[in-house]
Every structure is written in C-alpha cells, then in structure tokens.
Amino acid sequence: MSTDLTTTAPAPAPPDAASIQRRTLRLLCTTQVMGGIGVTIGFAVGALLAAEIAGVAVAGLAQSAAVIGAALLAIPVTRIITGHGRRPGLAFAYAVGAVGGVLVLLAVVTRWVPLLFLGMLLFGGGSAANLQARYAAVDLADPARRARQLSLVVWATTIGAVAAPNFAALADRTTSGWGLPALSGPFAFSAVAFVLAAGVLLVWLRPDPLLTARRLAAARSGEAARGGGPVAPGGGPVAAEPVAAPAPSARRGAGLRAAWSVVRARPAARLGIAAVAMGHLVMVAVMAMTPVHLREFYPVEEVLPVVGLVLSLHIAGMYALAPVVGWLADRLGRRPVILGGIGTLLAACAVAGTAGHHTPRLTVGLVLLGLGWSATMVAGSTLLSESVPDRVRPSAQGLSDLVMGLAGALAGAVSGFVVQVAGYPVLTLLAAVAVTPLLALALRPVPVGAPDEED
C-alpha cells in the first residue's frame, strides 16, 4: 500500500456573487458619471442648436430624434445582452452614442439639417446605455435590496449629469478656438465621454453580472434536480470565467415578442412598464421645451448659464434622491412609490405651467418633475424586473426601454408644435392630462391569483 505524498498549490477561491455585485456596482457608478456627462451636456443644448439651424417648430424633434435613437437601439442592445451579456451590450450603445456626437458636430459645421437629426438619432446610444445600466445592478442583487441597488446606479448619474449643463458654456468657449460654430462644443465633449465609458466597461466589467446570474440559476436548478435543495441567492463561489452564450433554455422565448406575451399576462409587469413610460413621457415633454421657453425672455448671451442652472437642478431632482426612492420602494412597496411619483408629476406640471417668466418658480417645477420621474423610473423598473421570469427578463427590460423611448419621442416631437401654437403653459396642461391614465392603472386592484411574482 502506498501513499501519494504529492501536493499541489490550492487554486485561488473564485469570487462569490456578493463580491461580484459590489464590484459591478462600483464600476457601473463610475461609467454612469461618464455617461451622465455625455448625455446631459448634449441634451442641454440640443433643442437650442436645432432651433438655430432649423427653427423653433422643429426644435423638439431634435430631442425626439435622440429619444427615438435610444428606443430603437434597445432592440440590438437587448439582443447583444441576451446572447453575450451586459458588458458588450452597454459598450456597443456607448460607441454608437459617440458616433452620433461626431455627426452632430459635422452637421453644425455644414448646416445640413438631415445630418443633424441622424447624429441626434445615434446620440441616443448614450441614453440607451445609461438606462440599461440600471438593470445590470439587479442581476445579482438581494431581492430585499433590489430597488436600492438599482437606484444607486441611477443616483450615480447625478455627479456627471448635474454638472454637465453648467459645463456647456465652458465647452463651447473651449472649442470655439478650434473653429467650431457656437453651441457645437458640448457634443465634442459628449463623444469623448462615451468612448471612455465604453472602454472602461469592455476592460473591467468582468465577470459579467447577467451571465453570472444565469450560472447561479443553473446551479440552483441542478441542486434541486439532485435533491440537494436550493442554493442561497448571492451565496457560494462563482466561476470567474463568463460563459460565451446563454443556455438553450435561456434562448427560448427571449425575444421582444415573447417578452410582451409574458408582460401582457402579468398586471405588475404591465404597471411597471407603464410607470416608466408615462413618467418619461411627461418629463421629456416639459423638460425639452424649457430651454426654448427660457429663450423667450433671456438674450442669447445670457440664456446658456440660466438653462444650465435650471436643468442642473432638474437633473438633481431626477437622480440625487434616487437612493431614498429605492429605500422607500423596498420598505413601502413598488406601487405606493409609483403613486407618489404620479402625484409629484402632476404638481410639477401645475407649478411649471403657472410660472410664467418667474425663473425660480419654473425651477421648482422642474425639480418636482425630476422627482416624479425618479419615483416612476426606480419603482417601475424594479417592479418589472421582479415580475417576469429569468428567461425573458433581459428582453422585458429592453421592451420597457423601447416603449419608454417611443413615449418620450412622441412627447418631444409634439412639444415643439404645442409651444409654438399654444404656448408652454398649455404643454404642461397636456402633460398632466397624459399621466392620469397611469393613475387609474396604479389604483386598479390586483386580481387574486394574478401572476405578479417572479417564476
């Protein structure tokens, strides 16, 4: 009888889901700062730029082009995420946004309106990436903390987004020395920010949170099949190498059409999508035309600093209190927070619509608008994510962003015509009317036995 005395060095322990989640959240927060700068600095002057080149009546269409771009990009981004994970999908969206920023610069130089709208369409890739990043935060989240961790990524956008509008004038002055026309400089800065965000994700978002979550789900299924009982969520080691593609079971029913079939049968999922979409519609409609409204009573040399201040405070309302909104959604429930968001949106429309030329009152209205958007976005996104099964979750999330983007695009497209024909107060009144169906849906009792919970 012999004894094998050969020893080998132990392999390093693979990371567990909790440590991967912490690292993922830190990385997502970092790229949200970059993306927030890129998106917001462009949006701060997008309507003004379109008004200078093409006229006030189509100024809202420039914002709509970016919103439509974000919505349409949700389709290829969702396919990439479903097949290969969050990392390549988010990086692709940022890269498309950077290309859009460059095309906007060329459009301003050439004064070619079709190229401007094409550039704004692709510029929406930055928004698509920023929005999809919030879902990456819940792939490995503890169910009791889903809303808080999603809201943390939403909140991280504050750092870049709040400061970005105030940098618009600085960016414009900096690039004017390069021979670029007025108002075009911010888009150069946006393109650089998007490229940096894409590079950081490609290099450091490893292991991929979605692929890791799928691996954990497969492990739980395997344990259950062997009679070993379920594996605790977030516990146990996880293989460090990401899988290249989802399992066949993950591919089946993963398209947007299948996701819609699942969402349509679940009242909670329907409410989640509706809350995100309608909150975004109201926010885009009012926010997009606020710079044009301010332009009516400020000279061109003074309007950028005022627009920067008003939009900075509006964006602070959107993002700064997101962790509080997430905490409330985890403590009180998703539906009460959605109802609170609806009430805040209605108050915002009332305040902004009656502000006239009183800039402080208008600013208060825009802050309330941001808070209402935050409540519907955080609570609605969390409710949707936990109300559909794993196999269609990325597609349902992509469907939500598609519907949200199309709703915002419609609002942006119509807002310019409404302001030109009837004025800014009528726009806010119509926005308030548009949100009332969501109130009825949120107050509707959930049928007993409805498949609201995750399968």
Disulfide bonds with the S-S distance in Angstrom:
none
